[in-house]
């Protein structure tokens, strides 16, 4: 069933990323992983299918349309879900400061990753020890996702570069996204 309002919402981005990493994941698994309700996961999946970012195959199994996903992440997310910067905070490092993103950039041959000019971004949380400019995460449970699901953490950190980065940072993220998508199952 397609919701009457099929406009995408900010929670749809983490659901899209989770489905890309875990094709065919049931609603309960998505909900638990992202710290949202099962009905929120279901509604997000329905909006993703209605928008063409995902499609339903074999029963309730949902697969991401990778080309559409990359285009959406590269060019729409910075405008649909702009980074909301918060005051200086302590929390989990994201953006260029995320260790999983730096490790990926090095292994993918994207060694032009520079953090010198970029502000240290953090998801405010008692769980982290990094101090920097706070950024409102796409999903409230992002700080705990960082320790539970490194691959999803990498995606969310890279998306934060697109959401809050300058022109150079966004250009880096746009080059990195296809390389990261190549690691998907």
N, C-alpha and C positions, 0 to 999 in steps of 0.2 A: 504494500500500500504506500503510495507516495503522499508525503505530508502536503497540506494545502500551501504552506509557505516553504518552498524548496530553496530559498536563499541560504547560502552557506553561512555557517557561524564559526567562531574562533575554535571551538572544540572539534570541529570537523577536520582541522589540519592534523592534530595528534592522532585522531582515529584513522585518517588516511595513511599516515606514516606507520602506524601500528599494523594496519592491514597489509601495507607493502612489505613489512618485515615478517609478518605472520599471516600469509595468505590463508583464507578460509577460517580464520579464528572465530569461534562462536561469540555471541554478544557478551555472555558472562565473563569470558576470558578478557575481552577488550575492556569491559567495565572494570574488572579487578586490576588490570595492568595500569589503567589510566586514573584509577580512583574516582570513577564516575558511576552513575547508576546504569543498570542494564537498559532501561528505557532511553537514557541519553545516548548510549552506544547504538541502540537500534535506530533512533531518529537520525543520528549522524550518518550511519551507513545508508539510510534511505535518501538523505540529501546528497550524499556522494554519488549514489547510483543515478538519481534524478539529474545531477549536473554533468554526468558523463565521466567523472573522475574514477569511477569504479563500475563494475558490471557484475551482475549475478550470474553464476554458472552452477550447474548441477545442484539443484535444491536451494538451500540457503547459503551456499558457499559464495563468498564475494572476492573478486580479484580486482586489483587496482589497474587502471589503464595507465601504464608507465609513461608513455609519451605525454598524455594530458596532465599527469601528475607533475612531471618535470616542468612543463610550461606554466602550470598554475603556481608551483612553488617559486620558480624563477621570477615570474613577472607579475603575479597577482597578489601573493601573500604580503609583500611589503606595503601594499595599499589597502588590502582587505583587513589585515591584522597588524597594523603598524606597532612597532615597539613602544610601549608606554614606559618611559624612564621614570624611575623613582629616586628618592634621596639615597645618599650613600648608605649601604647596608652590609651586613654580614650574611653570607649564604653560600650557595653552590655556584661555582664558576660556570659561566655559559659564554656563548659567542667564541671569540678567539681565545679566551682564557680557559676554555674547557680542555682538560688534558686529552680526552678522547678525540677531540677535533684536531689538536696539534699532532697527535700520533697518526691519525688518518692522513692529514695533509702531507706529512713526511713520507709515509709509505706510498702515497698516490703520486709522488713526484711534484707536489704543489708546494715547493719549498719557498715560494715568495710570500708565504704566510708571515705577516709581520704584526706584532702586537704593540710595537713601540708607539704608534700613533693612535691606536684604538683604545678606548676606555675599557677598563676591566669591568665586565658585566657580571652580575650575580642575580640568581633567583633568591630573594630574601627568604631565609630559613634558619632555624636553629640547628639544622643538620649539617651546615657547612661552616668552614672557617675562612673562606676567601672574603676579602673586603673590597667593595667597589660600588659602581653605580648600579642601583637596583633596576631590574627590568621585570615587568609583569609577565609571567610565563603564560604560554598558550593554554596550559592545563594546570590547575592548582596543585596537583600532585607531582609536578615536574621535579622538585628537589628529591623526593624519594625514588622517582623513576631513575634518576642518575645512578643510584647504587644498585637498583634491581635489573635494569635493562640497558647495558652500555651502548647497544646499537641504536636504540630509540633515543638515548641521551645524545649521541653523536648527531642524529638528525635534528633534534630540537635545538641543539647548540648552533648548528649551521643555519637553521632557519632564523635564529636570533640575529645572526650576522646580517641576513637580508632585511630583517625587521628594523634593526637599529643602527646598521653600519652606514658609513659614508659611501660615496660613489666607488672608491677603490675597493672597499671591503665587499660591497655588493657584487662587483665584477669578479672578485675572487670566489665568492659563494656560488655565483652562476656557473663558473668553470668547475667547481668542486661537485656540484649536485649530480651531473651525469656520471662522474667517477664513483660517487657514493651509491648511486642507483645501480651501477654495474655489480655491486656486491650483494644485491638483493637475491633472495632465494628464487 
